[in-house]
Amino acid sequence: MGNFLEIESAARRLSAEERRRLLLSLAASLREEGRPLPAPRSFTSAEMQSWIKEDERDLAARELAVLRDAYRGDDWAEYAS
């Protein structure tokens, strides 16, 4: 495990472009191994609808908080939108 941590630490010191190239290289090597991909996940319509409703509630709460902060004169309100 120490070896993995060393590699991970070294990867953090790479530039963004170097990390991108490393990631693409690792992905290519995994594809070359020929292991099958996991089966696609399947979700019911009810599950997806519940996620959409949750997202809509979260968005409404965020919009309400921004309006509340703007009303109070909070300087951060302009950055939230």
C-alpha positions in Angstrom: 0.0 0.0 0.0 2.9 2.3 0.7 3.8 2.2 -3.0 0.3 3.3 -4.0 0.5 6.2 -1.5 3.8 7.3 -3.0 2.4 7.2 -6.5 -0.6 9.2 -5.4 1.6 11.8 -3.7 3.8 12.1 -6.8 0.7 12.5 -9.0 -0.5 15.4 -6.9 2.7 17.3 -7.7 2.1 17.0 -11.4 0.7 19.9 -13.4 -2.9 19.7 -14.5 -1.8 18.7 -18.1 0.5 16.0 -16.7 -2.3 14.6 -14.5 -4.6 14.5 -17.5 -2.1 12.7 -19.6 -1.4 10.2 -16.8 -5.2 9.6 -16.4 -5.6 8.9 -20.1 -2.6 6.6 -20.1 -4.0 4.6 -17.1 -7.4 4.4 -18.8 -5.7 3.1 -22.0 -3.8 0.4 -20.1 -6.9 -0.7 -18.3 -8.7 -1.0 -21.7 -5.8 -3.1 -23.0 -6.3 -5.6 -20.2 -9.6 -6.4 -21.9 -11.6 -6.8 -18.7 -15.3 -6.4 -19.2 -17.0 -3.2 -18.2 -19.5 -3.4 -15.4 -23.1 -3.7 -16.5 -25.0 -0.4 -16.9 -27.0 0.6 -13.9 -30.7 0.6 -14.3 -33.0 3.0 -12.4 -36.8 3.1 -12.2 -38.8 6.0 -13.4 -39.9 6.6 -9.8 -36.2 6.8 -8.6 -35.4 9.3 -11.3 -38.5 11.4 -10.5 -37.6 11.5 -6.8 -34.1 12.7 -7.7 -35.5 15.4 -9.9 -37.9 16.5 -7.2 -35.1 16.6 -4.7 -32.9 18.7 -7.0 -35.8 21.1 -7.6 -36.3 21.5 -3.8 -32.6 22.1 -3.4 -32.6 24.7 -6.1 -35.7 26.5 -4.7 -34.1 26.5 -1.2 -30.9 28.0 -2.7 -32.8 30.7 -4.6 -34.7 31.6 -1.5 -31.5 31.9 0.5 -30.0 34.1 -2.1 -33.0 36.4 -2.1 -33.0 36.4 1.7 -29.3 37.3 1.8 -29.8 40.0 -0.8 -32.7 41.5 1.2 -30.5 41.6 4.3 -27.7 43.3 2.3 -25.3 40.3 2.5 -22.5 41.0 0.1 -22.2 37.3 -0.7 -25.6 37.2 -2.3 -24.2 38.5 -5.6 -21.6 35.7 -5.8 -24.2 32.9 -5.2 -26.1 33.5 -8.4 
